[in-house]
Each structure stands twice: as structure tokens, then as C-alpha cells.
């Protein structure tokens, strides 16, 4: 076990830790962009309001070559190792203004057997990315993203008793992710309409995003009926909503097909119990 303070170099600690080590983060703001590449780490904070890992990159930011960062380089924390557990802390991207700056990822998870408990993930558009990438993007970003962020691997992730907040597509990707007893909070956004989840699973995937006993809430200023539970980022995006609670900000339609696409023909969105008034292509789990 190693005790960490916010005066320590968190990135260096994450990269030099021994596999399976437990890292205890003291209260404070850790303003750093960092990546976890060591398997089996347990990273514990002193509570989501007291231990905060914060950075502020955004998609339209230019790198040293004058190239835009793109969504997938904006993360505050990237977990790229298997068997990592995180508890009692917050990961935030505080760039804000996504309508001007573009996407702003707080946490990227590109590992298998990832677990997060009693944590808060906070940003605006694209708060939480659950790897792997869609396969067309794995090919497109060859030479642009590091290989560790382009692997075509199985990534299973579990979130329990967490708060995840954002505006548009703020839970997205192709991971096999379970959200248990989480609060999914939509924040006010100048564009008015928002989407909680944007799954992009390939057709052969049988597990996608599962929201079980989650509470869908919103901050002040979010309009009634202005937020959709999900829209498919790729044709066969898969998401299930079981025994969830919805505030009035959730659209009675429930789901959106993604702009002018025909993804309503292939998207796999399930809800139990069924809710009257949902789009006709919503499926039942019963």
C-alpha cells in the first residue's frame, strides 16, 4: 500500500507502481493528465467530493503540431490496463463550453475487468468513454492515437453507486459495461437537447451497456422531455435499461435514432419494465 498526496506526481506513480498495488490518494485536487498502464491496481480516494483528479483538454485544442486533439485525446484519466479498481474519488474534465470547444472526456477505460465504486465522473459532452473503439475508428486513427488506445480487445467494466454527469453522449463506446445503482445526471446545455448514452457495439456483441436500478436525474435548467436515454453511435449499438427511475427531463420517446440515419432499424435498445409512449423500435426484455 502506498499513500499519495496531491504534491506527488500522479502520472509517475501510476506508471511505476507494482502490479496489484494499492494506492491511497489523500484529499485534494490532483490537477494532472495521466494514464494507468499497470494491471491490477487499486486506486482509492477519500471520497468523491474530497479527492479529485482534474484536467481540461478539449477536442478543438491544437497540439504542438497544430493538429486538433480530437475526442479521444481529451481524457483526464485513461485506464489502459486490466483488473483496475477505483473507489471514492472524482475524475473531471473542466474545459466546459462543448458547443465551442468540442468533446471533453473525463475518463477513458480501455481495459478488461475494470471496477469503479462510489466515484463521480464529471464533464459535458462525452464524459465517459468505454473502449474499445468502433473498428472503423481503430483503422482511421492508426498513426494518430497510440496503439494502447486502438486495441480491438474485450473490455468489461462495472460501475456501482457512482454519479456520472454530462450533456451529450456522455456515456459512449463499445465496452461491456454494467451500471448498478448509479445516478446518471444530465447537465444544462446551450443546445437544449441531450443524450445520456451512445453505444456503438458491433452486431456480434451480445452484451452492451446495462443500466440496472439507475436514477436518471438532471441539474436545474434542463428542460422537461429534452433528454434521450440513448442514441446509437453505430448501427448495432446495444443498451438495456432495467428497473430504472426517470425524472421528467427524459423524453417520453426514450430513444433517438441519431440524426438522419436509419439506425432505428438495427439499434438494440431494451427496457424493462416497458414504458408507454416509447419509440416503436424499443425492445422489451420480457
N, C-alpha and C positions, 0 to 999 in steps of 0.2 A: 504494500500500500504506500502511495506517495501523496503527500499533501502539497497542494499548489496554491499560490496566491496570484493576484492579478498583476503583480510586478514580474512574474516569471514569463518566459517566452513560451506561450502555449503551443505554438506550432512546433517548436523544437521538442517540447515534452511529448507531444503526440507521436512524433516520428522516431524518437529514441526510446520510447517505453518498451518494456519486455512484453511479449505475447502473454495475454491473460492477466496483466497487471491491473490493479485498481487505482484510479486516480481520483483524489478528493479535491474538488475546486472550492476554495473559500469564497465567501460572499464578495461581490464586487462586479464591476464591468470589465470584461476582457475584450478590449477593442482590437480584434485581430482576425485576419482571414486565414483559415487553417484547414488542413486535410489530415484525416486519420487513415493510416495505411497499415497499422499493426493489428493483427487479428486478436479477438478475444478480450479487448479492453473493456473495463467497466469504468464509466466516467460519471461521477456523482457530484452534484452541486448541493447548495444549502437551501434550495427552494427556487422555484421558477421566477419569483419576484426579487430574489436576492443574488442569484448567480446568473449573469447574463453574458453570452458571447455575441458580440455585435460587430457588424461591418456594413458598408453602404455602397457596394458596387451595383451597376445597372446596365441594361443591355446596350444602350446607346453611348456608353462611355468609350472613349478611344484608348487603346493600348499604346505602347511605346512606338509601334509601327503605324499608328494612325488607323488601326482596324477596330471596328466596333466589337465590344466584348461578346455580344450575343447572349441569349438567355443562359446558356449552360456554362458560362464562366463567371456568373454573378454571385455564386453561392458565398455565404458567410462561412459555413462549415460543410465540408464534403467528407462523408464517411465512405471509404473505399476499401473496406476490409470486412471479413466475415466475423460473425459472432460478437459484435459490439453491442454493449448495453449502455444506455444513457438514462439517468434519472435526476429529477429535481433541479432542473436548470432551464434557461431560456436560450433560444437561438433566434437572432433577429437580423433582418436587413432593414436599415433605417433610411434608405435612399428616398422613399416616398415619391409622390407625383409620377406614377407609372404612365399616365396619359402623355407625359412629356419625355420621360426618361426610359420608358420601356420596362421590360420584365425585371424583377428583382427577387432572386431566390435567396431564402434564408438557409435552408438545409437541403443538401443533395445526399441521397443514400444510394450507393452503388455497391451494396454488399448483401450477402445472404445471412439469415438468422439474426437480423437486427431487431433490437427491442428498445422501446422508449416508454418511460412511465413518469407521470406527474411532471411533464415538461410543457413549455409554451413555445410555439413556433409562430413568429410574427413577421409579416411583410405586407405586401399589397398584391400585385399580380405575380402568380407563380411562386408562392411561398415555399412549398414542399415538393421537390422532385424525387420520384421513386423510380430508380433505374430498374431495368436497362432502358436505353433509348429505343424508340422505334427503329427498325432495321434500316429504313431509308436514310435516317439521320446518322446512324453508325457509319454508313458509307459516305454520306455527304461531308461529314466532319473529319474524315481521315486527313491528318496533317494539320488540322485546326485545333481539335481537342486532344489532350493526351490520351494514350491508349487506355489508361486506367478508367477513363470516363466514357469509353466506347466499347467495352466488352459486351458480347452477346451471351450473358450468363443469367442463371436463375437467381432472382433476388426476392427473398421472402422477408417481410417486415411486419412488425407488430407495434401498435401504439395503444397504450392503456391510460385512461384518466388524464389525457392531455388536452390542452387548448391549442387549436390551430386556427389562425385568423388571416384573412386576406380579402381580396376583392374579386379578381377574375382568375378562373382556372387555378385556384391556389392549392389544390392537391392534384398532381398530374404525373403521368408517366406510365410505365408498363410493369411495375412491380406487383407481386402478390402480397397485398397489404391488408391487414386487419386493423380496424379502428374500433376499440371496445370502450364504451362509456366515455367517449371523448366529447368535448364541446367544439363544434365547428362554427366559427363566428365570422359572419360577413361584415366587412367594414364599409363605411360610406365611401363612395367613389364618384367623381365628377361625371363619369359616363352613364351613371344611373343603373344600368343592368349589370348583373354579376353572375358568376357561375362558381359553385364550390369545387366540383371535381371535373377533371378532364382525362379520362382513361384512354389509353392507346394500345391496348393489348392486341396481339395478332390472333387470327382466327383459331389457331390450335390451342391457345391458352384456355384452360378450364377454370382457373382461379384468377380473379382480378382484384378489385377493391371491394372490401366488405366493411360496411358501416353497421355496427351492431350496438343497439341501445345508445346511440349518439344523440346529442341535442344540437339542433341547428338553430343558432341564435344570431343576433345582429347588434351592431352598435347604433346609437342614435343617428338619425338622418338617412337610414336605409329605408327605401320606400316599400310599402306593402306590395307583395307579389312581384317584386323586382329581381329576385334571385332564383336561379335554377339550381337544382341539386347537382346536375351533371350535364355535360355535353361530350360527345365522342371526338377526341383529338385525332383518332384514326378510325377506320371503318368499323372495326370489331371491338371497340372499347367495351370493357366489361366492368360493371359496378352493381353491387347489391346493397339494399338498404333494408335492414331488419329491425323492427321494434324501435324505430327512431321517433324523436319528437321534433315537430316543426313549428316555428313561430310564423306569424302572418307574413313575414317578408318572403317566404318561399312561394314561388308561383304555383297556382293550382295545377298548371300543366306539368310541373315537376321537372321535365327534361326538355332539352333543346337539341336539334339535330346538327348544329354547327353551320351557321350561315347558309349559303346556298347549295349545300351538299345534299346527297341522297343517303346520308349515313343513318337516317331513321330506318332504312331497310335492313341494316346489318348490325347496328349497335345492340348491345346486350345489357339492358338496364332492367333490374328486377327490384320489386318492392313487396315487402310483407310486414303487416297486412296491406292489402290493396287500398289505394286511396281514390275515391271517386273524382272524376274530372281530369285524371292524368292523360297525357298523350296516348293515343291508341296503341303505340308500339311499345309501351311499358309492359313488361312481362311479370307474371306472378310466380312466386316460389312455391305455391301450393297447388 
